[in-house]
Amino acid sequence: MSVIPAELKYTKSHEWVKEEDGVFVIGLTDYAQSALGDLVFVNLPEEGDAVTAGEAFSDVESVKAVSDVFSPVTGEVCASYIPYTGEERQAMLKAVGLDSIDQLYDVVPESVRVKDLDLPEGMSELEVGRVMADMAEKDKIFRSIFRGAGAYRHFIPAIVKTVTSKEEFLTAYTPYQAEISQGVLQSIFEYQTQMCELTGMDVSNASVYDGASAAAEAVFMCQERKKS
């Protein structure tokens, strides 16, 4: 028989609420977290936001789905998950002899500080997909590629993607699991081995594990390091 804390009140949508000196603390039940699986992102309201009983005020994203979190009470948010209150931040700054967070960056030269980013407005998922598709059409795809140490283009049965996409194989750390990323691990091993053979070094480091970061760094290197 499970033990249910007497101070907790529960909602039909699997949130719990606890009152502490007139302040209500809201959370998700163990059942809800178990049903969602590993959480990868939590979108919470900011301090000062208003919440209404019965309405969604947050959402959580897991490896399985995105789910709304509904407020059991009406009121104003005084603190969110983990982030500190303004009073707590000031107390920490005072403890290190500072008055503001900006003073933490006094050692950074003014010339290299980025204050305002001139970025265009964000696009929807559909718009981003169209932009990426247009960019991809500019790529030249060669019919035959003779590099890759034998890992040339080959036929992959459709069932492979279905099997590897099963939820049993997915967690918040899926990109690092050998079940999914064995090809990445092999390519890194091949790179390290080849570098050791070319340079005669005992070991070779492959520090950039994320493919997107590696691709961006390669592009910058090609732009900056040109033959003179």
C-alpha positions in Angstrom: 0.0 0.0 0.0 1.5 3.4 -1.0 2.0 6.1 1.5 0.5 9.5 0.5 1.8 12.5 2.3 -1.1 14.1 4.3 0.0 17.7 3.4 -0.3 17.2 -0.3 -3.5 17.7 -2.3 -3.9 16.2 -5.7 -5.7 17.2 -9.0 -7.3 15.0 -11.7 -4.5 16.0 -14.1 -1.9 14.6 -11.7 -0.5 17.8 -10.2 0.0 18.1 -6.4 -0.2 21.3 -4.3 1.1 22.0 -0.8 0.5 25.1 1.3 3.3 26.7 3.3 2.5 29.9 5.2 0.0 31.1 2.5 2.3 30.1 -0.4 1.3 27.2 -2.6 4.0 24.9 -3.9 2.9 23.0 -7.1 4.5 19.9 -8.6 3.9 16.8 -10.6 3.0 13.4 -9.1 5.3 10.4 -9.3 2.7 8.8 -11.5 2.8 11.6 -14.0 6.6 11.7 -14.1 6.7 7.9 -14.6 4.2 8.1 -17.5 6.1 10.9 -19.2 9.5 9.2 -18.9 12.8 11.1 -18.8 12.2 14.9 -18.9 14.3 16.9 -21.3 12.8 20.4 -21.0 10.6 22.3 -18.6 9.0 25.6 -19.5 8.0 27.5 -16.4 6.3 30.8 -15.7 8.4 33.7 -14.5 8.3 35.4 -11.1 5.4 37.8 -11.1 3.3 36.0 -13.7 -0.4 35.4 -12.9 -1.9 31.8 -12.9 -5.5 30.8 -12.9 -7.0 27.6 -11.4 -7.7 25.0 -14.0 -5.6 26.7 -16.7 -2.3 25.6 -18.1 0.6 27.6 -16.8 3.6 25.4 -17.8 4.5 22.5 -20.0 7.0 19.7 -19.7 8.7 17.9 -22.6 9.9 14.3 -22.3 11.3 11.7 -24.6 7.7 10.5 -25.2 5.5 13.6 -25.3 4.9 17.3 -24.4 2.3 17.8 -21.6 0.7 20.9 -20.1 0.8 21.5 -16.4 -2.4 23.0 -14.9 -2.5 25.3 -11.9 -4.7 24.0 -9.0 -4.9 27.6 -7.6 -5.2 31.2 -8.7 -2.5 33.6 -7.7 0.9 35.2 -8.6 4.1 33.2 -9.1 6.7 34.2 -6.5 9.3 31.6 -7.5 9.9 28.9 -10.1 11.7 25.6 -10.0 15.3 26.1 -8.8 15.7 29.8 -9.9 16.3 32.1 -7.0 14.2 35.1 -5.9 15.5 38.6 -6.3 16.2 38.8 -2.6 18.3 35.6 -2.7 20.3 36.9 -5.7 21.1 40.1 -3.9 22.1 38.2 -0.8 24.6 36.1 -2.9 25.9 39.2 -4.6 26.4 40.9 -1.3 28.3 37.8 0.0 30.9 38.3 -2.7 31.1 42.0 -2.4 29.1 43.0 -5.5 26.0 45.0 -6.2 24.8 43.6 -9.5 25.3 40.6 -11.8 26.8 42.9 -14.4 29.8 43.4 -12.1 30.7 39.8 -12.5 31.8 40.6 -16.0 34.0 43.6 -15.2 37.1 41.6 -16.1 35.7 41.1 -19.6 36.9 44.0 -21.9 34.1 46.3 -23.1 35.2 45.8 -26.7 34.3 42.1 -26.7 31.0 42.3 -24.8 27.8 41.6 -26.7 25.0 43.7 -25.4 22.4 43.6 -28.2 22.1 40.9 -30.7 20.8 42.0 -34.1 18.9 38.9 -34.8 15.8 38.6 -37.1 12.5 37.5 -35.6 12.1 33.8 -35.0 10.4 31.6 -37.6 7.8 28.8 -37.2 8.8 25.2 -37.6 7.2 25.1 -41.0 9.1 28.2 -42.2 12.4 26.8 -40.9 11.8 23.6 -42.7 11.2 25.4 -46.0 14.4 27.5 -45.6 16.5 24.4 -44.9 14.9 22.6 -47.8 15.8 25.5 -50.1 19.4 25.5 -48.8 19.6 21.8 -49.3 18.6 22.1 -53.0 21.7 24.1 -53.6 24.0 21.2 -52.6 25.5 19.1 -55.4 25.0 15.4 -54.8 27.5 13.3 -56.6 26.4 9.9 -57.9 29.6 8.2 -56.8 31.7 9.0 -53.8 35.0 7.2 -53.4 36.0 8.2 -49.9 34.8 6.8 -46.6 37.1 3.8 -46.0 34.5 1.4 -47.5 31.4 3.1 -45.8 29.8 4.1 -49.2 26.2 4.8 -49.9 24.2 1.6 -49.5 20.6 0.4 -49.2 19.0 0.6 -45.7 15.8 -1.4 -45.3 12.9 0.7 -44.2 12.3 -1.5 -41.1 15.7 -0.2 -39.6 14.4 3.3 -38.9 11.2 1.9 -37.4 13.1 -0.4 -35.1 15.7 2.2 -34.0 12.9 4.7 -33.3 11.1 2.5 -30.8 10.6 4.2 -27.4 12.5 1.3 -25.7 15.7 2.6 -27.2 15.1 6.3 -26.5 16.1 8.3 -23.4 17.1 11.9 -22.7 20.7 10.7 -23.4 19.9 8.9 -26.6 22.6 10.7 -28.7 25.3 9.2 -26.5 23.9 5.6 -26.6 25.8 3.0 -28.6 22.5 1.5 -29.8 21.7 4.7 -31.8 25.1 6.4 -32.3 27.4 3.5 -33.0 28.3 5.0 -36.4 29.4 8.3 -34.7 31.5 6.4 -32.2 33.1 4.4 -35.0 33.9 7.5 -37.1 35.6 9.1 -34.1 37.6 6.0 -33.5 38.6 5.9 -37.2 39.7 9.5 -37.1 41.8 9.1 -34.0 43.4 6.0 -35.4 44.2 7.7 -38.7 45.7 10.8 -36.9 48.0 8.6 -34.8 49.2 6.7 -37.9 49.8 10.0 -39.8 51.6 11.9 -37.0 53.2 9.0 -35.1 51.5 10.2 -31.8 50.5 7.7 -29.2 47.0 9.2 -28.8 44.7 11.6 -30.7 41.9 13.6 -29.2 38.4 14.0 -30.9 36.9 16.6 -28.6 33.9 17.7 -30.7 31.4 15.0 -30.2 28.4 17.0 -31.5 28.2 16.8 -35.2 26.5 20.2 -35.7 29.3 22.0 -33.7 32.0 20.1 -35.6 30.4 21.1 -39.0 30.3 24.8 -38.0 33.9 24.8 -36.8 34.9 23.1 -40.1 33.2 25.9 -42.1 34.8 28.6 -40.1 38.2 27.0 -40.5 37.7 26.8 -44.3 36.8 30.5 -44.4 39.6 31.8 -42.1 42.5 29.5 -43.1 42.9 30.1 -46.8 46.0 29.5 -48.9 48.0 32.7 -49.3 
